[in-house]
Amino acid sequence: MDRYGTRRARGALLALTAMGALLLTACGGGGGISERSYDSSKRSGGLPAPAPAQSQGSASGEQNDGEAADSKERASADYLSTFALDVDTASYGYARRTLADGRRPDPSTIRPEEFVNSFRQDYRRPDGNGFTVAVDGARTNERNWSLVRVGLATRNTEQGERPPAALTFVVDVSGSMSEPGRLDLAKESLDTMTDRLRDDDSVAIVTFSDEAETVLPMTPLDGHRGEIHDAIDGLETQSSTDLSAGVETGYATAVEGLRKGATNRVVLVSDALANDGDTDPDSILERIASDRREYGITLFGVGVGSDYGDALMERLADKGDGHTAYVSDNDDATKVFCEQLPQNIELTARDAKAQVAFDPHTVAEFRLVGYDDRRVADDDFRNDRVDGGEVGPGHTVTALYAVRTRPGADGHLATATVRWLDPDSRDPHEESGELEAGALKDSVWSATPRFQVTAVAAYFADALRSGDDRWSALPDDPGLGELQDHADDLATKTEDTAVRQLDEAIGQARRADG
């Protein structure tokens, strides 16, 4: 039996133990589960216990406050937190663009996980497909409150040869795309990417305004780069925006040019300001659902423009098993089309989900920061028919929790488990990591620089959506002034251009506040 099979067998044994504990507790007439279904001092083989397979009650008898899985989530009665992985970054990119224009972004466009996942992390990477799991944390100055970081990483892009890519670009050429930084930037980006793709890759181009048109069928790069450049250079803005026609025609073109043994993707480039035809993302995706499921063609959304239909693009990508990014300038375009897109050409994990089990002996309450649209029912963690996230090589995924520990808490704090399907065989695998209370750093601002960057990004997102009573503030909020001081110091320490841009964005938010 391989190591994954061994881990699954141990997980099944732990699940049976949990069920036994539930039965014993019920027979004893207790009002709630008084003990955890796994004991950190009795783990078989010294391995971290996987997250329990069954939902369980509160160890303290505390009641769930009845609110849905939203940003005001308290420790749920079962002490489990489950979500689908997400590597989107569009929310942070669009916020930076809006702040650069002197405006505060709409709080509804702020997704904290996309702020956090916009920055490089230092997690150890696995040798092959799948993930490594790292869990660390640090105390805040607010009594008993800490920030706990769950970090997942896939292998580096240079490890292993990616399959050929068959990319169908669906480009918005409606009138709104005539604004500088929209179609002109998209064309320049596509030209650059065409030069960098491999000879065994192929490209198709679909445009849409009030109608959709295939201007270039699936065409191999080898010997045809000039033809592809000509098609890109000929793109011109027209009239209204029937995004649904573009997506539908894009998928039809992708299916017609489908390449076996290649990674087939649809790349939607748009400001997502749909004003014609069907504008409901669920309805749009329903019409191309069979193509997505039968051929595994996923959607990568690239947003552009100072006015941007964030909600529509994000919903399309999430439901289309894909990702979103936002482009505001040439640097962003190079990063998205020449770095992020290649990372999404190959998959190292399908339907990836994470589940964090907090120990009720040491944790009084917790809140997952962000992932509001990616929550998964705890019982569906090992239900492989429930969608998770698709993740490629070179990615890291970070989830940050605000955690209130019990006074004097000592011992096991949390176990994080990630589950994914092999992209080829669809066999399930799991990997776990754990955190002890004694491993918490004394202060967020004395933790590792990359942990501090994560905290700054999360606090910044929190500040940008303040005033919206749907969200509870993170503990020990430093305020934008102190936060910018931390960002400035971290930009110097890390010598990371992205962190310097974060510092500048926080400064722009302070000025926008007057």
C-alpha positions as CSV (number, residue, x, y, z in Angstrom):
1,M,0.0,0.0,0.0
2,D,1.4,3.5,-0.9
3,R,1.7,6.3,1.6
4,Y,-1.6,7.8,0.4
5,G,-3.4,4.5,0.9
6,T,-1.9,4.2,4.4
7,R,-3.0,7.7,5.2
8,R,-6.6,7.0,4.0
9,A,-6.7,3.8,6.0
10,R,-5.6,5.6,9.2
11,G,-8.2,8.3,8.4
12,A,-10.9,5.7,8.1
13,L,-9.9,4.2,11.5
14,L,-10.0,7.7,13.1
15,A,-13.4,8.2,11.6
16,L,-14.7,5.0,13.2
17,T,-13.2,6.1,16.5
18,A,-15.0,9.4,16.1
19,M,-18.3,7.6,15.5
20,G,-17.8,5.5,18.6
21,A,-17.1,8.6,20.6
22,L,-20.4,10.1,19.3
23,L,-22.4,7.0,20.3
24,L,-20.8,6.8,23.8
25,T,-21.5,10.5,24.4
26,A,-25.1,10.1,23.2
27,C,-25.6,7.1,25.5
28,G,-24.2,9.0,28.4
29,G,-26.9,11.6,28.0
30,G,-24.5,14.5,27.6
31,G,-25.7,17.8,26.1
32,G,-22.8,18.0,23.7
33,I,-19.6,16.2,22.8
34,S,-17.4,16.6,25.8
35,E,-14.2,15.2,24.3
36,R,-12.5,15.5,20.9
37,S,-12.7,12.4,18.6
38,Y,-8.9,12.3,18.3
39,D,-6.3,12.8,21.0
40,S,-3.1,14.5,20.0
41,S,-1.1,12.5,22.5
42,K,-2.3,9.1,21.0
43,R,-1.7,9.5,17.3
44,S,-0.7,6.4,15.4
45,G,2.8,6.5,14.1
46,G,3.3,10.1,15.1
47,L,1.5,11.3,12.0
48,P,-0.8,14.3,12.3
49,A,-4.4,13.3,12.5
50,P,-6.4,14.0,9.4
51,A,-9.4,16.2,9.8
52,P,-12.3,14.1,11.1
53,A,-14.7,12.8,8.5
54,Q,-17.8,13.4,10.5
55,S,-19.3,16.7,11.7
56,Q,-19.2,16.8,15.5
57,G,-20.6,18.9,18.4
58,S,-19.0,21.6,20.5
59,A,-16.7,20.4,23.2
60,S,-17.8,23.3,25.4
61,G,-21.5,23.0,24.7
62,E,-21.4,26.5,23.1
63,Q,-24.1,27.0,20.5
64,N,-23.6,28.2,17.0
65,D,-24.9,31.7,16.6
66,G,-27.0,30.5,13.6
67,E,-25.4,32.8,11.1
68,A,-24.6,31.4,7.6
69,A,-20.9,30.7,6.7
70,D,-20.1,34.4,6.3
71,S,-17.4,36.7,7.6
72,K,-19.0,36.8,11.1
73,E,-18.4,33.1,11.5
74,R,-17.7,32.1,15.1
75,A,-16.4,28.7,16.0
76,S,-18.9,26.4,14.5
77,A,-20.3,23.7,16.7
78,D,-18.1,21.1,15.1
79,Y,-14.8,23.0,15.1
80,L,-14.3,22.4,11.4
81,S,-13.7,24.9,8.6
82,T,-13.9,23.6,5.1
83,F,-13.4,25.5,1.8
84,A,-12.4,25.0,-1.8
85,L,-9.0,26.2,-2.8
86,D,-8.8,29.5,-4.7
87,V,-5.8,31.1,-6.4
88,D,-7.6,34.2,-7.8
89,T,-5.9,37.6,-7.4
90,A,-8.3,39.9,-9.3
91,S,-9.8,41.6,-6.2
92,Y,-6.4,42.9,-5.1
93,G,-5.4,44.0,-8.6
94,Y,-8.7,45.9,-9.1
95,A,-8.4,47.5,-5.7
96,R,-4.9,48.8,-6.5
97,R,-6.2,50.2,-9.8
98,T,-9.1,52.0,-8.1
99,L,-6.9,53.4,-5.4
100,A,-4.4,54.7,-8.0
101,D,-7.3,56.6,-9.5
102,G,-7.9,58.3,-6.2
103,R,-11.0,56.3,-5.2
104,R,-11.8,53.7,-2.5
105,P,-13.0,50.4,-4.0
106,D,-16.5,49.2,-3.3
107,P,-16.4,47.0,-0.2
108,S,-18.3,44.3,-2.1
109,T,-15.3,43.8,-4.5
110,I,-12.9,43.1,-1.6
111,R,-12.1,39.4,-1.2
112,P,-9.3,39.1,1.5
113,E,-8.0,35.8,0.2
114,E,-7.2,37.3,-3.1
115,F,-5.2,40.0,-1.3
116,V,-3.3,37.4,0.7
117,N,-2.7,35.1,-2.3
118,S,-1.2,38.0,-4.4
119,F,2.1,37.6,-2.6
120,R,5.0,35.2,-2.8
121,Q,5.3,32.8,0.1
122,D,8.3,30.7,1.4
123,Y,6.4,27.4,1.8
124,R,8.3,24.1,1.1
125,R,7.2,22.6,-2.2
126,P,6.5,18.9,-3.0
127,D,8.6,16.9,-5.4
128,G,5.6,15.8,-7.5
129,N,1.9,16.6,-7.9
130,G,-0.2,17.6,-4.9
131,F,0.6,19.8,-2.0
132,T,2.7,20.4,1.0
133,V,1.0,21.8,4.1
134,A,2.4,24.3,6.5
135,V,0.6,25.7,9.6
136,D,2.0,28.5,11.7
137,G,0.7,31.4,13.8
138,A,1.5,34.4,16.0
139,R,-0.2,36.2,18.8
140,T,-1.8,39.6,18.5
141,N,-1.9,42.2,21.3
142,E,-5.6,41.5,21.8
143,R,-6.0,39.1,24.7
144,N,-6.0,35.4,23.6
145,W,-6.3,36.3,19.9
146,S,-3.9,35.0,17.4
147,L,-3.5,34.9,13.6
148,V,-3.1,31.3,12.2
149,R,-1.8,30.8,8.7
150,V,-2.5,27.6,6.7
151,G,-0.1,27.5,3.7
152,L,-0.3,25.1,0.8
153,A,2.2,24.8,-2.1
154,T,2.4,22.9,-5.4
155,R,5.6,21.9,-7.1
156,N,7.7,24.5,-9.0
157,T,6.9,25.1,-12.6
158,E,10.4,23.9,-13.7
159,Q,9.8,20.5,-12.2
160,G,8.4,18.3,-14.9
161,E,7.5,19.0,-18.5
162,R,4.0,20.5,-19.0
163,P,1.8,19.2,-21.8
164,P,1.0,21.2,-24.9
165,A,-1.6,24.0,-24.5
166,A,-4.6,24.6,-26.7
167,L,-5.8,28.1,-25.7
168,T,-8.9,29.8,-27.0
169,F,-8.8,33.6,-26.3
170,V,-12.3,35.2,-26.0
171,V,-11.6,38.9,-26.4
172,D,-14.1,41.7,-25.6
173,V,-14.1,44.2,-28.5
174,S,-17.2,46.2,-27.3
175,G,-17.2,50.0,-27.3
176,S,-16.2,50.2,-23.6
177,M,-12.9,48.4,-24.4
178,S,-11.7,51.5,-26.4
179,E,-10.6,53.1,-23.1
180,P,-6.8,53.2,-22.8
181,G,-5.6,50.2,-20.8
182,R,-8.3,47.8,-22.1
183,L,-8.2,46.4,-25.6
184,D,-4.8,48.1,-26.4
185,L,-3.3,46.4,-23.3
186,A,-4.9,43.1,-24.2
187,K,-3.5,43.2,-27.7
188,E,0.0,44.0,-26.5
189,S,-0.2,41.2,-23.9
190,L,-1.4,38.6,-26.4
191,D,1.4,39.6,-28.8
192,T,4.0,39.1,-26.0
193,M,2.5,35.8,-25.0
194,T,2.4,34.6,-28.6
195,D,6.1,35.1,-28.8
196,R,6.7,33.1,-25.5
197,L,4.4,30.1,-26.1
198,R,6.0,26.9,-27.3
199,D,5.9,25.6,-30.9
200,D,3.8,22.7,-29.8
201,D,1.1,25.0,-28.3
202,S,-1.9,26.3,-30.3
203,V,-4.1,29.3,-30.1
204,A,-7.6,30.3,-31.3
205,I,-9.2,33.8,-31.1
206,V,-12.9,34.6,-30.6
207,T,-14.1,38.2,-30.4
208,F,-17.5,39.5,-29.2
209,S,-19.4,42.8,-29.0
210,D,-23.1,42.6,-30.0
211,E,-22.2,39.3,-31.8
212,A,-19.4,36.7,-31.4
213,E,-17.0,35.7,-34.2
214,T,-14.2,33.2,-34.5
215,V,-11.5,35.3,-36.1
216,L,-8.8,32.5,-35.8
217,P,-9.6,28.8,-35.5
218,M,-7.2,26.6,-33.4
219,T,-3.8,27.3,-35.0
220,P,-0.5,25.7,-34.0
221,L,2.3,28.2,-33.0
222,D,4.9,26.3,-35.1
223,G,5.2,28.1,-38.4
224,H,2.1,30.3,-37.8
225,R,3.2,33.0,-35.3
226,G,2.9,35.7,-38.0
227,E,-0.7,34.7,-38.8
228,I,-1.6,34.8,-35.1
229,H,0.1,38.3,-34.7
230,D,-1.9,39.5,-37.7
231,A,-5.2,38.3,-36.1
232,I,-4.3,40.1,-32.8
233,D,-3.3,43.3,-34.5
234,G,-6.6,43.3,-36.4
235,L,-8.8,43.5,-33.3
236,E,-10.8,46.7,-33.1
237,T,-13.6,47.9,-30.8
238,Q,-17.2,47.8,-32.0
239,S,-20.5,48.3,-30.2
240,S,-22.4,46.6,-27.2
241,T,-21.3,43.7,-25.0
242,D,-22.9,40.3,-25.4
243,L,-20.5,38.4,-23.1
244,S,-22.7,35.3,-23.1
245,A,-22.3,35.0,-26.9
246,G,-18.6,35.3,-26.6
247,V,-18.3,32.6,-23.9
248,E,-20.6,30.2,-25.8
249,T,-18.7,30.7,-29.1
250,G,-15.4,30.5,-27.3
251,Y,-16.3,27.1,-25.9
252,A,-17.6,25.9,-29.2
253,T,-14.3,26.9,-30.8
254,A,-12.4,25.2,-28.1
255,V,-14.3,22.0,-28.6
256,E,-13.8,22.1,-32.3
257,G,-10.1,22.6,-31.9
258,L,-9.8,20.2,-29.0
259,R,-6.4,18.5,-28.7
260,K,-6.1,15.2,-27.0
261,G,-3.1,15.1,-24.7
262,A,-3.1,18.9,-24.4
263,T,-4.4,21.2,-21.8
264,N,-7.5,22.9,-23.2
265,R,-8.4,26.3,-21.8
266,V,-10.7,29.2,-22.6
267,V,-9.2,32.6,-21.6
268,L,-11.8,35.4,-21.3
269,V,-10.3,39.0,-21.6
270,S,-13.0,41.6,-20.8
271,D,-14.1,44.5,-18.6
272,A,-17.1,42.3,-17.9
273,L,-19.5,45.2,-18.4
274,A,-22.1,43.1,-20.1
275,N,-25.1,45.0,-21.4
276,D,-26.6,42.8,-24.1
277,G,-27.8,39.2,-24.2
278,D,-27.7,37.0,-21.2
279,T,-25.9,38.6,-18.3
280,D,-26.5,35.9,-15.6
281,P,-23.3,33.9,-15.0
282,D,-25.2,30.7,-13.9
283,S,-27.3,30.8,-17.1
284,I,-24.2,31.5,-19.3
285,L,-22.3,28.6,-17.8
286,E,-25.3,26.2,-17.9
287,R,-25.3,26.5,-21.7
288,I,-21.7,25.4,-22.0
289,A,-21.8,23.0,-19.0
290,S,-21.6,19.8,-21.1
291,D,-18.4,21.1,-22.8
292,R,-16.8,21.9,-19.4
293,R,-17.7,18.5,-17.9
294,E,-17.1,16.3,-20.9
295,Y,-13.9,17.8,-22.1
296,G,-12.5,19.4,-18.9
297,I,-12.2,22.8,-20.5
298,T,-11.7,25.4,-17.7
299,L,-12.0,29.2,-17.8
300,F,-9.3,31.7,-17.0
301,G,-10.7,35.2,-16.6
302,V,-8.6,38.3,-17.2
303,G,-10.2,41.6,-16.1
304,V,-9.3,45.0,-17.5
305,G,-10.6,48.6,-17.2
306,S,-11.2,51.3,-14.5
307,D,-14.8,50.2,-14.5
308,Y,-14.9,46.5,-14.2
309,G,-17.7,43.9,-13.7
310,D,-15.9,42.2,-10.9
311,A,-18.9,40.2,-9.6
312,L,-19.7,38.7,-13.0
313,M,-16.1,37.7,-13.9
314,E,-15.5,36.2,-10.5
315,R,-18.7,34.2,-10.6
316,L,-17.9,32.9,-14.1
317,A,-14.5,31.8,-13.2
318,D,-15.5,30.1,-9.9
319,K,-18.4,28.2,-11.6
320,G,-16.2,27.5,-14.6
321,D,-13.6,25.7,-12.5
322,G,-11.1,28.4,-13.2
323,H,-9.4,31.6,-11.9
324,T,-9.4,35.3,-12.3
325,A,-6.7,38.0,-12.5
326,Y,-6.8,41.7,-13.1
327,V,-4.5,43.7,-15.4
328,S,-4.1,47.4,-15.1
329,D,-0.7,48.1,-16.8
330,N,2.1,46.4,-18.8
331,D,3.8,45.0,-15.6
332,D,0.5,43.3,-14.6
333,A,0.0,42.1,-18.1
334,T,3.4,40.5,-18.3
335,K,2.8,38.8,-14.9
336,V,-0.6,37.5,-15.8
337,F,0.0,36.4,-19.4
338,C,3.6,35.3,-19.1
339,E,3.7,33.9,-15.6
340,Q,0.2,33.2,-14.2
341,L,-1.3,31.8,-17.4
342,P,1.5,29.2,-17.9
343,Q,0.9,28.2,-14.3
344,N,-2.7,27.5,-15.2
345,I,-2.0,25.6,-18.4
346,E,-1.0,22.5,-16.5
347,L,-2.9,21.1,-13.5
348,T,-1.3,19.4,-10.5
349,A,-4.6,19.0,-8.6
350,R,-8.3,18.9,-9.4
351,D,-11.2,19.6,-7.0
352,A,-8.8,20.5,-4.2
353,K,-10.4,21.3,-0.8
354,A,-8.9,22.1,2.6
355,Q,-10.4,21.3,6.0
356,V,-9.0,22.7,9.3
357,A,-9.9,21.0,12.5
358,F,-9.5,23.2,15.6
359,D,-9.0,21.5,18.9
360,P,-11.8,22.5,21.3
361,H,-9.5,22.0,24.3
362,T,-7.4,24.9,23.2
363,V,-9.6,27.0,20.8
364,A,-12.6,29.0,22.0
365,E,-13.5,30.5,18.6
366,F,-12.2,31.1,15.1
367,R,-12.9,32.9,11.9
368,L,-11.7,32.2,8.4
369,V,-10.6,35.4,6.7
370,G,-12.3,35.5,3.3
371,Y,-13.2,32.5,1.1
372,D,-16.8,33.6,1.6
373,D,-17.8,32.2,-1.8
374,R,-15.7,29.1,-1.5
375,R,-17.1,27.5,1.7
376,V,-17.9,23.8,1.5
377,A,-20.1,21.8,3.9
378,D,-17.9,19.9,6.3
379,D,-19.5,16.6,5.4
380,D,-18.6,17.2,1.7
381,F,-14.8,17.4,2.3
382,R,-14.4,13.8,1.1
383,N,-17.3,13.9,-1.3
384,D,-15.4,14.1,-4.6
385,R,-18.5,14.9,-6.5
386,V,-18.5,18.3,-4.9
387,D,-16.4,20.9,-6.8
388,G,-13.1,22.1,-5.3
389,G,-10.4,24.3,-6.8
390,E,-8.1,23.5,-9.8
391,V,-4.5,24.3,-9.0
392,G,-1.4,24.2,-11.2
393,P,2.3,24.2,-10.6
394,G,4.1,27.2,-9.0
395,H,1.1,28.1,-6.9
396,T,0.7,28.8,-3.2
397,V,-2.6,29.0,-1.4
398,T,-2.9,30.8,1.9
399,A,-5.8,30.8,4.4
400,L,-5.6,33.1,7.4
401,Y,-7.7,32.5,10.6
402,A,-8.4,34.8,13.5
403,V,-8.3,32.4,16.5
404,R,-9.2,33.0,20.1
405,T,-7.4,30.5,22.3
406,R,-8.6,29.4,25.7
407,P,-6.8,31.0,28.7
408,G,-3.5,29.1,29.3
409,A,-4.1,27.0,26.2
410,D,-1.3,24.4,25.7
411,G,-0.9,21.5,23.4
412,H,-2.5,20.7,20.0
413,L,-4.2,23.7,18.4
414,A,-5.2,22.7,14.8
415,T,-4.7,20.2,12.1
416,A,-5.1,21.2,8.4
417,T,-5.7,18.7,5.7
418,V,-5.9,19.2,2.0
419,R,-7.6,16.7,-0.3
420,W,-7.3,16.7,-4.1
421,L,-7.8,14.4,-7.1
422,D,-4.9,13.4,-9.3
423,P,-5.4,15.4,-12.6
424,D,-4.9,12.2,-14.7
425,S,-6.1,9.2,-12.7
426,R,-8.7,11.2,-10.6
427,D,-7.4,9.2,-7.6
428,P,-7.9,11.1,-4.3
429,H,-4.9,12.0,-2.1
430,E,-4.6,13.9,1.2
431,E,-1.8,15.6,3.1
432,S,-1.9,17.2,6.6
433,G,0.0,19.6,8.8
434,E,-0.6,20.6,12.4
435,L,0.1,23.4,14.9
436,E,0.7,23.4,18.6
437,A,-0.2,26.3,20.8
438,G,3.4,26.5,22.1
439,A,4.6,27.1,18.5
440,L,2.7,30.5,18.2
441,K,5.1,33.4,17.9
442,D,4.9,36.0,20.6
443,S,3.9,38.7,18.2
444,V,2.6,39.0,14.6
445,W,5.3,41.7,14.0
446,S,8.1,39.5,15.2
447,A,7.1,36.5,13.0
448,T,8.8,35.7,9.7
449,P,8.7,38.5,7.1
450,R,6.4,36.5,4.8
451,F,4.0,35.8,7.7
452,Q,4.0,39.6,8.3
453,V,3.2,40.3,4.7
454,T,0.3,38.0,4.9
455,A,-1.0,39.8,8.0
456,V,-0.5,43.2,6.3
457,A,-2.5,42.1,3.2
458,A,-5.3,40.7,5.4
459,Y,-5.5,43.8,7.6
460,F,-5.5,46.0,4.5
461,A,-8.4,44.1,2.9
462,D,-10.2,44.3,6.3
463,A,-9.7,48.1,6.3
464,L,-11.0,48.5,2.7
465,R,-14.3,46.7,3.6
466,S,-14.8,48.4,6.9
467,G,-18.2,50.0,7.4
468,D,-19.9,47.0,5.9
469,D,-21.6,45.4,8.9
470,R,-21.4,42.0,7.2
471,W,-17.8,41.7,8.2
472,S,-16.2,41.5,11.7
473,A,-12.9,43.3,12.1
474,L,-9.7,41.3,12.6
475,P,-8.3,41.4,16.1
476,D,-5.7,44.1,17.0
477,D,-6.3,46.2,13.9
478,P,-3.2,48.5,13.6
479,G,-4.9,51.1,11.5
480,L,-3.7,52.2,8.1
481,G,-0.9,54.5,9.4
482,E,0.8,51.8,11.4
483,L,0.0,49.2,8.7
484,Q,1.8,51.3,6.1
485,D,4.9,51.6,8.4
486,H,4.9,47.7,8.6
487,A,4.6,47.5,4.8
488,D,7.4,50.0,4.2
489,D,9.7,48.0,6.6
490,L,8.8,44.7,5.0
491,A,9.3,46.1,1.4
492,T,12.9,47.0,2.5
493,K,13.5,43.7,4.2
494,T,12.2,41.5,1.4
495,E,13.3,43.6,-1.5
496,D,10.1,42.5,-3.1
497,T,8.5,44.9,-5.7
498,A,5.0,43.5,-4.9
499,V,5.4,44.4,-1.2
500,R,6.5,47.9,-2.2
501,Q,3.4,48.2,-4.3
502,L,1.3,47.1,-1.3
503,D,3.0,49.9,0.7
504,E,2.0,52.4,-2.0
505,A,-1.6,51.1,-2.2
506,I,-2.0,51.5,1.6
507,G,-0.7,55.1,1.3
508,Q,-3.2,55.8,-1.5
509,A,-6.0,54.5,0.7
510,R,-4.9,56.8,3.5
511,R,-5.0,59.8,1.1
512,A,-8.4,58.7,-0.3
513,D,-9.7,58.8,3.3
514,G,-8.5,62.5,3.5
